Amino acid sequence: MSPDATKKILVLFFDRLPTRWISGYGSDWLETPEFDKMMAEGLTFDDYFSANIDPNDDSWIDPLLEKLEGNDIPLEQEFLPLSHLAATLEASEDDEPTEEEALVADTLEEIVGFFSEEEAGVYWLEIQTNLSERLAQQLPDDREPASSAIAELMKQADFLVGMIRETLKQRELEDKVSIILTSGEGCPLPHQKAGTLHSAATHLPLIVLHPNAAIGERREAICTEIDLADFLVNGNSSEQEPLGLTPLFQSDLAQLHEYLIQKSADAIALRTPAWLFIEQAERNLLFKKPEDRFEVNDLSNKQQEWCESARKFLQLVKNSLTPLPLPEPLKT
């Protein structure tokens, strides 16, 4: 890829998309060849987590976008309902374009126009999955809730990823634009037995095509949207050299991501590679990943001393970014 791609970023941001629906992340019942191709050609993060402790709280998105705009980075934000891809998938060459097909085509032209005109900038395409509507007919006893609806969703999502990349290639922009594919949250399911907090709600895809990203490389460093925001800002600021995803690309620095502090409106969490501790106003929760089946597997009563230590630790760092030593390791 051209070095210019460090300054031109296309963010494919799915509002809801857990890793367990992507074959390259280990799904054994869905095939996503375009996602997998992107993973094979770029950098994949295996431990990328939503900073969203509350699945219904998406308030972190607005501050992230404000940070981009506050740094005078050209930013274009558009929305595309994924359901519009259904008509495109089913259309033949002889069919008249539907309204949905025209909207998809217009979006692709806007992306091409933005990166053709801007020397640097971020095009943020929020892809709306409309999962609530798709899962309205959910069958509680299915192996995967409303599996046919999810399979159709992922077919459309995979097709869109391939369509966007092919459009950039045809317009000779493939090597000039970095792509970040990620999600805001997973798919918290209404009944607790359907999945784990780890796999259903917070474990998200993060796939990066970038000049500094080794082809086909995978990282196990724990990271959140905070890392993504810093990359977008620092990688495109005219006041400093592009930094890219330096802390995440470099394996020695990646090893320093041993824990995360994550906040939402009414909770703060401590996440380590094996454990998730959530402090809420009225109670503490402790889960072991990936067996943390929502509150069914809450271990806080069995580890009260460690939870109290973790709670005090979180109090110290709530308003500070200064790294502090973790409480004594919790035995697995």
Steps between C-alpha positions, in 0.01 A plus 500: 500500500605858438624706800215740417262238633604597854311826444190363328290272718176324413322374811245225438315519828226241558265605776475138621730220395657240732807303400311171528318573174822525296659180372853644525438552872391140541132485406415142408157567351546814290731565205630853446757481216542878457558555872747209495679643196542832676638319805746310279625824341511719810540503877242333722455562872374193683433682828311815410228597747220748509546768761126464530429329831131580458390344167231769458739793545667627183598837650872432441459552124421872515812597702714296259360688200534831685867420559551455128323824414679685780834414340394658169502165322271494197222267607206373303242288681231308314252227585407199290227250597641156429157384387547708182747235383221243465376652173855529367573134577186384324514733200591393147671717241172556315307622804426867554689627810281516809505794739709294743752409228527866402576598860775239522648621169485862617682409822780332303533809279517725808783290643694518173439875469611569858833322465560639151457859620649493852873473566421361845185410684272242655188367330289338770238267352264376769335182378165446668415133546144553633553199723199572718271460202686196368479322834136588563402147398765341721457134585630449859591133450714552189872425514542860389201733549327574170790334320351560156471875568858518622624297202326744264647795689852362468451419132410865442786626721755281323372610159528868601860462616594340169308761299675791673846350454433420135377857440819645651704265283317598181553870578871443575456594865563155648860579600427858605233442765539315830195309620394431856215255545348484843178511699340695783368200688412138459154352522380476860232234490175517696538161669811442709578146387551605137859614536765653719555862592841460338387355166157658462532858620857626530738293284516685168684479168784739426661451158746755359639547150781752548853561363653409837294186547670171420305284256298230673629590845290448813539677832387382838545837669192619687370827361186717477352785301732730693788356299300546182429868576866577568597332175251700297602827661878455512517329165336793322601812691685755290689619808701182549637203316249221442531254786274229366407220736855494634425379854286223358719397206816457704500174686716623788264788573198283441609282790450797730123482445451268796184666622238752396299753691163542333222740592135548422239734642443296815780245521875456479679177415840339533575253222799268491569221249317252723263702718236772479414694816214752485430749777146634494326735740330223694709189437822352365518230234793270425516275196758259369531515120382353280271301730339819636139409421354830607411497869465122509873474555549799731790409733512818708367333816778239482773760448388780732850600613631533145187689391549750779863544395393550139229747606755716686733479201227626267420787734860615467502498121148624423627845411857415415675346202814433704584128489487343844590151615212256496370333814673170573428253217180305542560126483338334199 
